[in-house]
Amino acid sequence: MKPMPHFFSLRALWLTACLLLGGQAHAQAPLVMAISEGTSGGLDHAQVIAKYQGLANVIGGALKLKVNVVFAREFSSLESGMKSGRFDFVMARPSDYPARAMRDDGYNYVASAKPDGHCLIIVPKNSAITQLNMAHGKRFAMPEQVSYMSRFCRAELRDRGFDMAREKVQYVREQAAVGFFLENQFADVGAIASYSGLAKKMEKDGFRLLHKSVAQPYFPLVANRTIRPEQIKAIQKELLALSSSVEGEEILKRIGIDSFDTGAQQSMAELLKWLEK
């Protein structure tokens, strides 16, 4: 057998080196975590990066990879990124978007934020309505009909014996407007998110809690199918540990949550069925 020509062996070595380096660069390419704060955000891309990069660093530390934050300002870009698999991680509210990513696009549950999300049924402090069943036939003010929280509240009321198609409901664009309708006697009963601005100052603004719904996962974090189960477990371990360190508490505070929960996978899997029942 004739010896391999010198130029050919050098070319083969060069090609092999390029393939190895290219594969290494690909393996170490930064992962992408998309953030959506729904319609209540008001932040720009730089502010979102500043707010969530600490969390991304925790996730990246668990994987020993760089994780970059991107801001999905529009729901359309969030959905297209999930469908195409462009996002390695998605942390989004409202919760039905990550739930659809799990059902339709192969994403897997990682964690959700604490406290959980609830629908709060509220009335003016001086209202004669003292029990939920007394709200039958009264005037309701609720977030816009297509919104997640409106669907959440209607599902809760449905399970409590209300047929919202027969009730008198005024749908409003902003949850703050629910308070306006109650305050000005345009409605008798209001439905809002437990994490809304109105809920946080409900008593101060002259409203009373009539009913608190079942809990549902809030601000879930889901992972692309390319993230392996053992990697998800490593991430969950780091997320649960955040509340036990000063640095972790600062990350949680910056995001605006108390802690992470990693046990709501079944609730996430059933969320859409419950909303659409």
N, C-alpha and C positions, 0 to 999 in steps of 0.2 A: 504494500500500500504506500502511495506517495505521501510525503509529509504535507500537512495543511499549509497553504501559502500564508506567508507572514501577514500580508495585508488583510487576508480574510479573517484570520484569528483575531487581529486587532479590532476589526469591524464587529465581529461577533461579541467580543468583550464589551465594546462601546454600547452596542444595542442592549446587551444584558444589563449593564449598569443603568442605562436610561430607564429600562422597564422597572428595575428594582427601585430606583429613586422616585419614579413616577408613582408607583404603587404606594411607596411610603408617604409621599406628599398627599396622595388621595386619602390614605387611612387617617392622616392627621389633620385633614381639613376641618375647620371649625364647624360645630353643629349649630343649628339655628333654633332659637326659642321664640315663638311668636306670642305677643301679648295683645289682648284686647280687653279694654275696660268698658266695652259697650258704649252706650250713648251718654254715659254719665262722666266720661273721662275729662276731656278738655285739655289734655296734655299734648305736647308736640313730641316728635321722635326723640330728640335729645333728652327731654325730661323723662320719657319712658325708659330710656337706656339707663339714666342715672338712678331711677327708682328701682329697676329690676335686675341690673347687672350683678349686684351682690348675690341675689338668688341664683342667677345663671352660673356664677362662679362656684357656688356650693354644688350645683348639679355637675358642673364640669370637673370639680375636684373628685367627686365620687367616681367619675368615668375616666379620670386622668386625660381629659380632652378639653379643649377650649369650646365654650358655648357662648354664642353671640345673641344679643337681644334684637329683635326687629319689632316694630310697632305695626300691627294690623289695624289701621285706623278705620277702614271700611269693612263691614261684614262681608261684602263680596270678595275682598282680597283675602280675608280669613278663610272663607269657604273654599276658594280656588286653591289656596296654599295647602289646605288639608286634603282636598281631593287629589291633588297632584303629588302629595307626599313631600312637598318642598320643605315643610316644617318638621324638624325632628321632635320638637316639643311644642305644645300649645297650652297656654294658661289663659283662660278666657271667661268672661262673664258677658252675657248670661250663660247659664250652665247648659242650655240645650245645644249650644254649638259644640263643646267638647263631647257631649252625649251623642250627637250625630256623627262626630268623627269616630267614636268607638263603634257605633252601629254600622256605619256605611263605608268608612275609609280605613279600617284596620288598625286604628289607634288603640292603645291600651291605657287603662287607668293607672295613674301614679299616686295622686294625692288630691285632696281638696282642702279648702281653707276653713278654719274655725273662727268665729262661730258659724254654724250652719245657716242656710237661708230659710226664711219663713215669710209667709204672707200674713200681714197684720190687718185685721179688720178693726177700724177705729170709728169713733163717734165723737161729737163734741162733748165736753165734760158735763154739760147740763142736760144731755139727751135723756129722754125717758126710756130709751132702749138699753136694757141691762143684760139681756141674754141674746145669743146669736139667733135663736129661732124667732125672736121678736122683730128681726129685720126683714122677714117675708113681706113683700108688698111695699117696702120703703124704697126711696130713691138712692141708688148706688152711684158713686163716682169711682172710676177705675182707670188705670193706665190704658193707653191705646190698645185696641182690641187684638192687634197682631203681636203685641209685645210678649216677651217671656213671662213677665210678672202678671200680666192680665190673664194669661193662660194658666199660670200657677194658681192664682186666686180663684179663678172659675173652677178649676179642678178640685180645689179644697172645698169650695162652697157646694159643688156637685156632690161630693162625698158626705156633706152635712145636710143633704136633702133639698138643696136649692136647684131650681131649673132656671139658669140665668137667661135663657131665651125668653122666659116669661116675666122676668123681673124688669123693673125700670132702671136701666143702666145708662149713665152718661160716661163715655170714654173720653179721656183727656190726654193730651200729648205728653205732658210732663207730670211726674208724680207730685211735684210741689203744687200743681193745680188742684190735686185732690183736696189738699188743705184749704185752698181758696174756696172751692165749692162748698165744703162743710162750713167754713167760717161765715160765708155769706148766705147760708141756708138755701143753696141751690141743690144740695144733696143732704141726705140724712145719715148715710153710711159710706165710709171710704175704705178702699183696699190699697195697701202700699207694701213695698218691700221692707223687710226688717233692716236691711243695710242702706236704706235711702236716707237722704238728708232730713226728710220730714220725720222719719221714725226716730232719729237721734235726738230731736228736740220736740217730740210729740207732746209731752206733758207741759212743757214751757209754752207751747203754742196754743194750749187750751183744748187738747184732745185726750181721749181716754181709750185704752185698749179694750176692745170688746171680745176679740178672739184671736188666738195665735195658732197658725196652721201646723201641720206636721212638718218636720224638718226635711230639707232636701239639700244635696251637696251645693256648696257655694264656691265659686271661682276655682273650678277644677283644673288640674294639671294632667295632661295626657301625653303619651309618648308614641311616636311612630313605630310601626311594627319592626323596623330595623333595630330598635333598641331591645336588647335581649332581656329575658326575665331576670337573670342574675344582675344585670345592670340596673333594672328598675328597683330591685331589692336594695342595692347599694345606695341608690338615690333616696329611697324612702327612709333608710336608716339615718342619712344625713339630715333630711328634712325634719324628722321627729326630734333630732337632737338640737335643733335651732333654739328652742325655747329654754334650753338648759345652759346657755352661755350668753355673755354680755354681747358679743359680736352677733350671735344669732338673733337675739332679741332686737337688736338694732335693725337687722334685715327685715324681720317681721313687722316692726313698727313702721319702717319706711314703706312697706307694701300696704299696710293698713289692716293686718289680720292679727289674731291672737296666737295661732299655731297652725300646724298642718295635721290633717287626719289622713291615714292611709287605709282606713277600713270601710270606705264607702263605695267600693266597687259594685256591689249588688244594687245599691240605691241608684248609682249612675246608670247601670244597665237597664233599670226599670223606669227611669225618669220619663223617657219619651212615651212609653206605653201609658203611664199614669196621666200625662198631660193630654194624650190623644184619645183616652178612653171614651 
